[in-house]
Amino acid sequence: MAIIDDVHDAHGATFVERGGRRVVRDYGRPARTAKAVRRVVGAFEAAYGVVTVAGSDRHDFVDDAVTNVVPREDGEGTYALLLSPEGRVRTDMYVYEADGQLLCFTPPGQAGWLAEEWDSRTFVQDVDVSRASDAFAVFGVHGPKATEKVASVLNQSGTPDAPLSFVRGTMGDAGVTVVRTDDLAGEEGFEVVCGADDADLVWDVLLNHGNNAAPFGYATWETLTLEAGSPLFATELDGRVPNVSGVRNAVDYEKGCFVGQETVARVENVGRPSRRLVGVALPGVEEGDALPAAGADVVVDGEVVGELTRTAWSPHREVGIAFALVPYAFDAESVHVAVDEGAVDEGAGVEGERVEGDSAEAVGEGDVVSLPFVDGGQRSARIPTYE
């Protein structure tokens, strides 16, 4: 459940599941809400799992496990990946040094196994690992007026300047930590972290005090991040090699990392990655059409060359948009999108007729486009980058 599930429910939210957790899908008209966020500012409850790591050896312990250098100064953070022995992404996370412990914020559904695994590997090190997902609420604030919004309600501190740095202050009577994000939505962004007991109060402050913010859910968030060209864990990263997904900001290529007691000497593959992510615009899609689901075939000259990983209706481009995973040497300017019967997402396919049975039929044209799909006020730090 969301931390303030009953509050969302009372305001007419509809819900979906992400990583085994019930989260807000939308409050109605998510495309219109996406426009509001890009014009002004919006707020949503982010469904993180949280793992805390305390003890004098915490930095070395986590640094040995992940792909980026772990922060050692209070108020600093980093984005990193945890890999399998084969170098594939098991989870991503944001890691912050705060009050003598590391706070690791994971996608929903990932904190439980991560805490158990790390706790089982502490051995003689001075490390204390705990799962703390239910202790915190996290609210994202995004849009070109996000700084003004947060500044209008944050007391005892100014807004943080550097990405993934944070400050402490209060909102209403609640203590909060405010993190400047890495712009996954392509706009100014912050995350407001508070104790679970203060979540109702902080949510009310964010929506109704100071400069107002429009509430939104994961349908809008996933559209905004796709427009901004930001790969997400569940759709573009999970189980893939980092250089395939192109998330170079998550990897310090000068360090190795450890998986259990096995060393991954370098997380970058030797040579070019086998595949890469590209953007595809689907001009045949109109608002309200059904979109092809993740896994739909990408076809060039009658040959399947890749697959879609995520789709959305873009209210800013007024077309369907998608991430496609294709061969690294891919250079086509247009593609067909093909789906099996019924392989569509609710709410927003492409033009064309379905075919009966299990065979796939090209149901729409797609144009390969440069990322991001939409130029917002900021550039996402997670736009796929290949060298």
ZAROMAR-153752 format. One record per residue (C-alpha): residue number from 0; x, y, z. Coordinates in steps of 0.5 Angstrom, whole numbers, plus 2048, in hexadecimal, padded with zeros to 3 digits. Layout:
% ZAROMAR-153752
resi, px, py, pz
NUM, X, Y, Z
...
This chain:
% ZAROMAR-153752
resi, px, py, pz
0, 800, 800, 800
1, 802, 807, 7FF
2, 804, 80B, 806
3, 7FE, 80F, 806
4, 7F9, 80A, 802
5, 7F3, 80C, 805
6, 7F4, 814, 803
7, 7F5, 812, 7FC
8, 7EF, 80E, 7FC
9, 7EB, 813, 7FF
10, 7ED, 818, 7F9
11, 7EA, 813, 7F4
12, 7F1, 810, 7F2
13, 7F1, 80A, 7EE
14, 7F7, 805, 7F0
15, 7FC, 800, 7EC
16, 801, 7FB, 7EF
17, 808, 7FD, 7EE
18, 80D, 7F8, 7F1
19, 808, 7F5, 7F5
20, 806, 7FB, 7F8
21, 7FF, 7FF, 7F7
22, 801, 806, 7F4
23, 7FC, 80B, 7F1
24, 7FB, 80B, 7EA
25, 7F8, 811, 7E9
26, 7F2, 816, 7EC
27, 7EF, 816, 7E5
28, 7F2, 819, 7DE
29, 7F9, 818, 7DF
30, 7FB, 81B, 7D8
31, 7F8, 821, 7DA
32, 7FC, 821, 7E1
33, 802, 820, 7DD
34, 801, 826, 7DA
35, 800, 82A, 7E0
36, 806, 827, 7E3
37, 80A, 829, 7DD
38, 807, 830, 7DE
39, 808, 831, 7E5
40, 809, 82C, 7EA
41, 806, 825, 7ED
42, 807, 821, 7F3
43, 806, 819, 7F4
44, 808, 814, 7F9
45, 80E, 810, 7F6
46, 80E, 808, 7F8
47, 815, 807, 7FB
48, 817, 801, 7FF
49, 81D, 803, 804
50, 823, 800, 807
51, 827, 803, 80C
52, 82E, 801, 80D
53, 832, 803, 814
54, 838, 802, 817
55, 83F, 804, 816
56, 841, 800, 810
57, 83A, 802, 80C
58, 83E, 806, 807
59, 842, 800, 805
60, 83D, 7FB, 805
61, 838, 7FE, 800
62, 83E, 801, 7FC
63, 840, 7FA, 7FB
64, 839, 7F8, 7F9
65, 837, 7FE, 7F4
66, 839, 801, 7ED
67, 83A, 808, 7F0
68, 83E, 80B, 7F5
69, 83A, 80C, 7FC
70, 83A, 812, 7FF
71, 83E, 814, 805
72, 83B, 81B, 807
73, 835, 81C, 80B
74, 830, 81F, 806
75, 833, 81C, 7FF
76, 830, 816, 7FB
77, 831, 812, 7F5
78, 82D, 80E, 7F0
79, 830, 806, 7EF
80, 82F, 7FF, 7ED
81, 82F, 7F9, 7F0
82, 831, 7F3, 7EB
83, 831, 7EC, 7EB
84, 838, 7E8, 7EA
85, 836, 7E8, 7E2
86, 836, 7F0, 7E2
87, 82F, 7F1, 7E2
88, 82A, 7F6, 7E6
89, 827, 7F3, 7EC
90, 825, 7F9, 7EE
91, 826, 801, 7EE
92, 826, 805, 7F4
93, 828, 80C, 7F7
94, 82D, 80C, 7FD
95, 82D, 812, 801
96, 832, 813, 807
97, 82D, 816, 80D
98, 82E, 816, 814
99, 833, 811, 815
100, 830, 80C, 810
101, 82F, 80A, 809
102, 828, 80B, 807
103, 827, 806, 800
104, 820, 808, 7FD
105, 81E, 802, 7F8
106, 819, 801, 7F3
107, 812, 7FE, 7F6
108, 813, 7F6, 7F8
109, 81B, 7F7, 7F8
110, 81C, 7F9, 7FF
111, 81A, 7F2, 803
112, 81F, 7ED, 7FF
113, 825, 7F3, 7FF
114, 824, 7F4, 806
115, 824, 7EC, 808
116, 82A, 7EB, 803
117, 82F, 7F1, 805
118, 82D, 7EF, 80D
119, 82F, 7E8, 80B
120, 836, 7EA, 809
121, 838, 7EF, 80E
122, 83D, 7E9, 811
123, 842, 7ED, 816
124, 841, 7F4, 813
125, 83E, 7F9, 817
126, 837, 7FA, 813
127, 830, 7FA, 815
128, 82B, 7F9, 810
129, 823, 7FA, 811
130, 81D, 7FB, 80C
131, 81A, 801, 80E
132, 815, 802, 808
133, 80F, 803, 80D
134, 812, 808, 811
135, 813, 80E, 80B
136, 80E, 811, 806
137, 811, 814, 800
138, 80E, 819, 7FC
139, 810, 81C, 7F5
140, 80F, 823, 7F3
141, 811, 824, 7EB
142, 810, 82A, 7E6
143, 813, 831, 7E4
144, 810, 834, 7EB
145, 813, 82E, 7EF
146, 818, 833, 7F2
147, 813, 838, 7F4
148, 80E, 833, 7F7
149, 813, 830, 7FB
150, 816, 836, 7FE
151, 80F, 839, 7FF
152, 80D, 834, 804
153, 814, 832, 807
154, 817, 835, 80D
155, 81D, 835, 811
156, 821, 834, 80A
157, 822, 836, 803
158, 821, 831, 7FD
159, 827, 82C, 7FC
160, 82B, 82E, 7F6
161, 82F, 828, 7F3
162, 82B, 822, 7F0
163, 82B, 81D, 7F6
164, 82C, 821, 7FB
165, 828, 823, 801
166, 826, 827, 806
167, 822, 827, 80D
168, 81C, 82B, 80F
169, 815, 82B, 811
170, 80E, 82C, 80D
171, 808, 82D, 812
172, 80A, 82A, 818
173, 80E, 824, 815
174, 815, 823, 814
175, 817, 822, 80D
176, 81D, 820, 808
177, 81D, 823, 802
178, 821, 820, 7FC
179, 822, 824, 7F5
180, 821, 81E, 7F0
181, 825, 81C, 7EA
182, 81F, 81F, 7E5
183, 81C, 818, 7E3
184, 816, 81C, 7E1
185, 81A, 821, 7DD
186, 818, 827, 7E2
187, 81A, 82A, 7E8
188, 819, 824, 7ED
189, 81A, 823, 7F5
190, 818, 81D, 7F9
191, 815, 81F, 800
192, 816, 819, 805
193, 813, 819, 80C
194, 811, 814, 811
195, 80B, 810, 810
196, 807, 813, 816
197, 808, 81A, 812
198, 806, 818, 80B
199, 7FF, 81A, 80B
200, 801, 821, 80E
201, 807, 822, 809
202, 802, 820, 803
203, 7FD, 825, 805
204, 803, 82A, 805
205, 805, 828, 7FF
206, 7FF, 829, 7FB
207, 7FB, 82F, 7FF
208, 800, 833, 802
209, 805, 838, 7FF
210, 805, 837, 7F8
211, 800, 832, 7F6
212, 802, 82C, 7F2
213, 7FD, 827, 7EE
214, 7FD, 820, 7F1
215, 7FF, 81A, 7EC
216, 800, 813, 7EC
217, 805, 80E, 7E8
218, 801, 80E, 7E2
219, 803, 815, 7E1
220, 80A, 814, 7E4
221, 80C, 80E, 7DF
222, 809, 813, 7D9
223, 80E, 819, 7DC
224, 814, 814, 7DD
225, 813, 811, 7D6
226, 812, 818, 7D3
227, 819, 81A, 7D6
228, 81C, 814, 7D4
229, 81D, 811, 7DB
230, 81E, 809, 7DB
231, 81B, 806, 7E1
232, 81C, 800, 7E5
233, 816, 7FB, 7E4
234, 816, 7FD, 7DC
235, 81D, 7FE, 7DA
236, 822, 7FC, 7DF
237, 820, 7F6, 7E2
238, 824, 7F0, 7E0
239, 828, 7F4, 7DB
240, 830, 7F6, 7DB
241, 831, 7FD, 7DC
242, 834, 7FF, 7D6
243, 82E, 7FC, 7D2
244, 829, 801, 7D6
245, 82E, 807, 7D5
246, 82E, 809, 7DC
247, 835, 80B, 7DD
248, 833, 810, 7E3
249, 832, 80A, 7E7
250, 839, 807, 7E6
251, 840, 809, 7E8
252, 844, 806, 7E3
253, 84B, 807, 7E7
254, 848, 802, 7EC
255, 846, 7FB, 7ED
256, 841, 7F8, 7F1
257, 83F, 7F2, 7F5
258, 839, 7ED, 7F4
259, 83A, 7E9, 7FB
260, 841, 7E7, 7FB
261, 842, 7E7, 7F3
262, 845, 7ED, 7F0
263, 842, 7F0, 7EA
264, 849, 7F3, 7E8
265, 845, 7F8, 7E3
266, 83E, 7F9, 7E2
267, 83F, 7FC, 7DB
268, 83F, 7F6, 7D5
269, 845, 7F6, 7D1
270, 843, 7F9, 7CA
271, 83D, 7FC, 7C8
272, 836, 7F9, 7CC
273, 832, 7F4, 7C8
274, 82C, 7F9, 7C8
275, 82A, 800, 7CA
276, 823, 804, 7CB
277, 820, 809, 7C6
278, 81A, 80D, 7C6
279, 814, 80B, 7C1
280, 80F, 810, 7C0
281, 808, 80D, 7BD
282, 804, 812, 7B9
283, 7FE, 80D, 7B8
284, 7FD, 80D, 7BF
285, 7F7, 812, 7C2
286, 7F5, 814, 7C9
287, 7F1, 80F, 7CC
288, 7F4, 809, 7C7
289, 7F7, 803, 7CA
290, 7FE, 803, 7CA
291, 802, 7FD, 7C8
292, 805, 7F9, 7CE
293, 80C, 7F8, 7D0
294, 80F, 7F3, 7CC
295, 80C, 7F5, 7C6
296, 810, 7F3, 7C0
297, 814, 7F8, 7BC
298, 814, 7F6, 7B5
299, 819, 7F9, 7AF
300, 818, 7F6, 7A8
301, 814, 7F1, 7AB
302, 819, 7EE, 7B0
303, 818, 7EF, 7B7
304, 81E, 7F3, 7BA
305, 81C, 7F5, 7C1
306, 816, 7F6, 7C6
307, 813, 7FC, 7C9
308, 814, 7FC, 7D1
309, 80F, 802, 7D3
310, 80A, 806, 7CF
311, 806, 80C, 7D1
312, 801, 811, 7CE
313, 805, 818, 7CE
314, 800, 81E, 7CF
315, 806, 823, 7CD
316, 808, 81F, 7C6
317, 801, 81D, 7C5
318, 803, 816, 7C3
319, 805, 80F, 7C6
320, 80C, 80F, 7C8
321, 810, 809, 7CA
322, 817, 806, 7CC
323, 819, 801, 7C7
324, 81F, 7FC, 7C9
325, 823, 7FB, 7C2
326, 82A, 7F8, 7C0
327, 82F, 7FD, 7C1
328, 831, 7FE, 7BA
329, 829, 800, 7B8
330, 829, 805, 7B4
331, 822, 805, 7B1
332, 81E, 80C, 7B1
333, 817, 808, 7B1
334, 814, 802, 7B4
335, 80E, 7FE, 7B4
336, 80B, 7FC, 7BB
337, 808, 7F5, 7BB
338, 804, 7F2, 7C0
339, 801, 7EB, 7C2
340, 7F9, 7EB, 7C3
341, 7F7, 7EF, 7C9
342, 7FE, 7F1, 7CB
343, 7FC, 7F8, 7CC
344, 7FC, 7FD, 7D2
345, 7F5, 7FF, 7D4
346, 7F4, 807, 7D3
347, 7F8, 809, 7CE
348, 7FB, 801, 7C3
349, 7FD, 804, 7BE
350, 7F8, 804, 7B7
351, 7F7, 7FE, 7B4
352, 7F3, 7F7, 7B4
353, 7F5, 7F2, 7B9
354, 7F6, 7EB, 7B6
355, 7F3, 7E5, 7B9
356, 7F7, 7DF, 7BD
357, 7FE, 7E0, 7BF
358, 801, 7E3, 7B9
359, 804, 7EA, 7B9
360, 802, 7EF, 7B4
361, 805, 7F6, 7B3
362, 800, 7FB, 7B6
363, 803, 802, 7B5
364, 809, 806, 7B3
365, 80E, 809, 7B8
366, 813, 80E, 7B7
367, 81A, 80D, 7BA
368, 81B, 814, 7BE
369, 821, 817, 7C2
370, 820, 817, 7CA
371, 81D, 81A, 7CD
372, 816, 81A, 7CA
373, 814, 821, 7CE
374, 819, 826, 7D0
375, 817, 829, 7D7
376, 81B, 82D, 7DB
377, 820, 829, 7DD
378, 824, 823, 7DA
379, 823, 81C, 7DD
380, 82A, 819, 7E0
381, 827, 812, 7DE
382, 826, 813, 7D6
383, 82A, 80D, 7D3
384, 831, 80F, 7D1
385, 835, 80A, 7CD
386, 83D, 80B, 7CB
